[in-house]
Amino acid sequence: MLLAIDAGNTNVVFAVHDGTEWRGRWRIATRADRTSDEYAVWLMALLQHSGLKVAEIDRCVIGTVVPAALYNLRRLAREWFNVEPLIARAAVDWGFAIRVERPQEVGADRLLNALASHHHYRGPLIVIDFGTATTFDVVDADGAYLGGVIAPGINLSLEALHKAAARLPRIGIGRPQAVIGRDTIAAMQSGIFWGYVGLIEGIVGRIQAEQETHLKVVATGGLAPLFAEGTTIIEKIDPDITLEGLRLLAERNPVPKLQKTTYRDSL
């Protein structure tokens, strides 16, 4: 089985794929100082609860945009699962061209999204990821990664608005009933929701004009369903696109198994 680890700025997602389907997904808050042993204690309990055995994990792939978290995630794979993890980075075989000036600077999550989106939906397409940052990534008809756009994430914008303006409260994101807010909270919700809808439609429209063709729009991230309600631009929502990218990358880049005996051999 494959253990896929997607370490983002906000959460680290662990998922297990048995070759046919995803058997479990779990998330924990990202903390760069979290040790491999801390991850292990937490993850072992969840695996057991899901009826999975440590010894069944024979492959691991890690994608991270938090470099400081990689050391302990790599140790987790080596010491607790006895596998050498594949690290998602520009130097591995992606199966497509990365047509940007400095490929090593592109976040692993963006390349993973491009890989899985092209595999499942074909191009040309735009992948919108509603994460800590809101990213727009462009993939051509052959699957090549062409670059994209990075904007502040929704929750990041809400937090900045609350901290920078003394009289504005911290609010949750939701679709307002009207564009014109009749109180402060409604006005803030409208600005965030419809402001980001405008951002989505505006950036997608400009990308399509620049490419001089229609690009299919795929969205992922926890807030994708909410914003899809406010626009017809988004054609497909896929919450597992980054995990699928990790799975596909692991299939393209097999890593030899470690030979040493570890804790997993008793489980």
N, C-alpha and C positions, 0 to 999 in steps of 0.2 A: 504494500500500500504506500501511497505517496502522502507525506506530510508537507503541506504548503503553508508558508508563513508570509503574510503580507504586513509589513511593519510600516505604518503610516505615522504622520505627525501626531495624530490624536489617539488612535488605537492600533494594537497589533492583533491581527486576525489569524487564527490557526484553523486549518481545515484538513480533513483526511479524505482522500479519494481512493476507492478500491479498484479502479480500472474501468468501472462502469458508471458509478455515481458518487456524489459527495455524501459521505457517511456522517459527517458532523462539522459544525462551524462554531468557533468560540472566539470571543474577543476580550482583550484586557487593555486597560489604559496604557499608553506608551510612556515608559519611563526609562531613560537611557541608562540609569544606574541599577536597573533590575537585573539580578544575577541569573545565571543559567539554572541554578538550583531552585530559585523562586519560581521561575517559569515551569520547571519540572514538577514541583509539588502540586501546582495548580493544574497543569495539563494532565498529569497522570490520573488525577481524580476524575476529570471530565472524560477521559478516554474510557476509564473503567465504567463510569455511569452510562456510557453509550455502548457498552458491550464490545469495546475494541481492546486489543492487547498491544502492549508496547512492542513485542517481538514481531508483530505483523507489519510494522513500519520498516520498509526497506529502502526508501528513497526520501529525500528532503530537498525542497527548493525554497530559497529565501529571496524575497524582494523587499527592499527597504529604501526609504527616503530619509532615514535617520541613521547616518553613519555610525554614531556612537552606540547604537543598539546592536550593531552587527556582531561584535565580538562575543557577547553572551548568547546570542541566538545561534551562532556557529558552534559554540561550546555545548549548548543544549543538544544539538543534532549529533555531535561527535560522542559526547560522554553518556548521554541518556538513551540515544537511539542507535548508536554504533553505525552511523552513516555519515559520509562526507557530503555536506550540503552543496547544491548548485547555487551560486549567487547570481541573481539577475543583474547584469551590467552590460554595457555596450560591447565588451570584448567577446561575449559568447555568440553562438550561432543563433540568430533570430529568424533566419529564413527570409529576411527582407532587408532592403537598403535603408540606412538611416541618413537621410539627406539634409543634414544640418551641419553647421560649421564646426561645432565641438560636440560630437556624439556622447562623449563621456560626461557631459554636463546634464544630459536629459535624464529626468527622474525615471527610475525603474518602473514605477506605476504607469507612467505614460506610454512607455514601450510595451508593457504587458497589455494595456488596454488596446493598443493598436494591433498587437498580434492576435488577440482573441476576437476582436471585432471583425477584422478582415477574415479570419477563419470561419466565423459563424454567419456573417452578413455580407461579406465581400465589399469591395470599394467601388467608387470612391466614397469616403465617408468622413464624418466628424464625430469624435467621441467627446462627450461632455462628462466630466467627473466632478460631482458635487462633494468635494472633500474639504479639508482645511483650507485649501485653495480651490477655486473653481477653474478647471483647466479645459481647454478646447484643443484637441489634437487631430491633425489632418492626415488621412491615409489615402494614397492614390489607388487607382484601379488594380495595380499590380501588388498592392500591399505595402509599398514603400512608405516610410514615415517621413512626412514633409515638414514637421514643426507644428507650431500652434500658438496658443495664447494662454497666459496665466493671469488670473484676476483674484482679488481677495475673496476668500470663502464667505458664505452667508453668515455663519456663526461668528467668524472673525470680525466681520463688519458690524454685527450687532454689539459685540463686546467693545469694540473701539468706539462706537457711538455712545454707549453707556458711560465709558470711562472718560471720554473727552468732553461730554456735556453734562454739567453738574445736575441739571434738573430732569434729565432723561433717564427713565428707569431701565433696568435689565428686563427684556421681554423675550418670549418664545416666538418662533417663526410660525406663521400660519397664513392661510389665504383669507384676506379681509373681504367682508361682504360688499364693500364699495371702495372705489379709488379714493374718494375724499373722506378722510378720517374725521370723525366728530369729537374725538378726544385725543390726547397725546399718544396713548398706546395704539389706537387705531391708525393714527397718522404714521407712526413709526412702522407698524406692520405693513401698511400700504406702500411706504417708501421702499422697504426691503423687498417685499414680494414683487410688486410691479416694477420696481427698479431693476431687479434681477431678471425679470421676464424681458424687459427692454434690453438689458445687456445681452441676454441669450439671443434674442431675435436680431439685434443689431450686429453682433459679432458673426453669427452664422450667415446673415445676409451679406456681410462684407467679404467673408471667406469665399462664399459661392460666387460673388461677383469677381473676385480676384482670380478664382480658378476657372471662371467662365463655364461652369457646369453645375448641375444639381448634385449635391452630396447628401447621402443618407445620414441622418442624425441619430446616434445611439447615445443614451444617457445612463450613467451609473452613479452610485452613491446614495446615501440614505434619504436625501431630499429630492432625488430625481422624480419620484411619483408626484410629490406636491407641486413642483414647478411644471410638470407635464400637464397639469390641470389648467394652467394659465396660458398655454401656447400650443399651437398646432405644429410648431417647428420640430419638436421631438417626435420621432417616428417609432422608436423602440426603447424600452427600458430593460436593462439587464443588470441585476444586482450582483451577479457573480462574475462579471467580465474580468476583473483583475485576477481572481483566483483561477479562472479558466486560462488566462495568460500564463500564470505560473505552471499550470498543468501541461500546457502545450510546450512551454519552454523546456520543462523537464524531459518531455518525450524526445525533443530534438537534441538534448545534451545529456546523455547518460553519464553518470559518475560512478566509478568503481566503489564497491562496498568496502568499508574498513574491516580489518581482520581481527582486531583485538576483542576480547570478551568484556562486556559491560553489564551494568545492572539489568538491561533489557533481557538478557539471556535467562533470567530467573522468572520472567513475567510472561 
